[in-house]
Each structure stands twice: as structure tokens, then as C-alpha cells.
Amino acid sequence: NAGVTQTPKFRVLKTGQSMTLLCAQDMNHEYMYWYRQDPGMGLRLIHYSVGEGTTAKGEVPDGYNVSRLKKQNFLLGLESAAPSQTSVYFCASSFGLPWDQPQHFGDGTRLSIL
Amino acid sequence: DAKTTQPTSMDCAEGRAANLPCNHSTISGNEYVYWYRQIHSQGPQYIIHGLKNNETNEMASLIITEDRKSSTLILPHATLRDTAVYYCIASNFGNEKLTFGTGTRLTIIP
């Protein structure tokens, strides 16, 4: 029972490079989320999806893009990485709306931008 | 979502009950109270949630005051593995996302 799997676990990028973070869930959840967590801070929502083919902006969407082409996958893209995007990125999924259904989180992707 | 207020940090002796308070004085009637925790640098883990009544599961108990303006998460027999940051979140009916604050850092003392 894998739950929510994030790939890669660690990555170092140079400023201006691009990359895609992959989140996969095997629980048939409708809702998926991308958060970032900076040192000493709580999680901040970047983008989320309420179903296959949908995406929506969260609190801090600038500099990121997302896609949900398949129900089980939610991709987070950085087109031109900046040092301010150095963070730990967490993906989550839930069966229903988060006010009613708990979110299940992955173990995170630690991203450093030099 | 209602704003929640939690102490920045707390200590608890191993084997004792850990009681984590949360204030949500502006909570509306449709808002659930959720508790998550984050152990070290892992992803947050769901603990429990409730609306009005007290709730209990295999991990913890949630006590919500009658006026719903505050709640307490109880870990009945804390172990060292319960050392984590605990987040209290109020989430409104129909809300599509949760808003995490900075939580309470709970340290279990051997």
C-alpha cells in the first residue's frame, strides 16, 4: 500500500533550470495538493486539483505550474527555478473535500536552488 | 476558515497524557476542527477531526468545548515517537483546501 509517492526525494538545481516534481497516489482520490514548507514555517498551498483535468491556484502559485492529466498523478513544474523556491515540497491527496476528509501526505521532495 | 491559536511549544513526560490546546474563538457552525502532526521532516499525518462532539480514535482524543471556541487534543500515553509539530486547523464546509499554521512543537521527555 504505497499511498502518496513523491519523485524525486532530493534535487539540486541551478538558477534558471527547469524541472518537474511528480506525485502519484494509489487510493483513487479525487483531490490532490502541492504545498511548500520553508524552515520554521507551516505548510503553504501552491496549487491543487479537485479532479482529473482540473487545477486551481493556492496561496503561493507564482513561479509554478501544475497538471493533472491522470487522476492518480499531479505534476508540479518549475519553469525557471529561483533561489526563493528552495524548499521542501509536499504532495497530498484526499477522497473528498478537506473539511470532511483527511489529507494523506507524501514524504516530501527537498529542493535546493543554487 | 477561522483563525486558530496554539502555543508555540510544550513538553510532556513520557507515559503521561499530552494535552494540546487550540483556540478557535471565531469558528463558525460549519467548521470542523482538524488535527495533524508532522514528525521531524516527514509529511504531515492526519490524527483526528470533529465538529461538535468529542471524538476518539486509536491515536488520540479530541475534546471540543460546548461553545466550540476551543479544543484539546489528548494523547493518552505519550511516547518518544509522539515528539512532533501538531497543527490545529479549522476548515469550513465546502472549503477545498486546508490552511496550516505554525502549530505546537511537542517534545516528549524521557
Interface residues (C-beta under 8 A of the other chain):
Chain A: V4 Y31 Y33 Y35 G40 M41 G42 L43 R44 L45 Y48 V50 A56 G58 E59 V88 F90 A92 L97 P98 W99 D100 P102 Q103 H104 F105 G106 D107 G108
Chain B: E31 Y32 Y34 Y36 S41 Q42 G43 P44 Q45 Y46 H49 Y87 S91 N92 F93 G94 N95 E96 K97 L98 T99 F100 G101 T102 G103
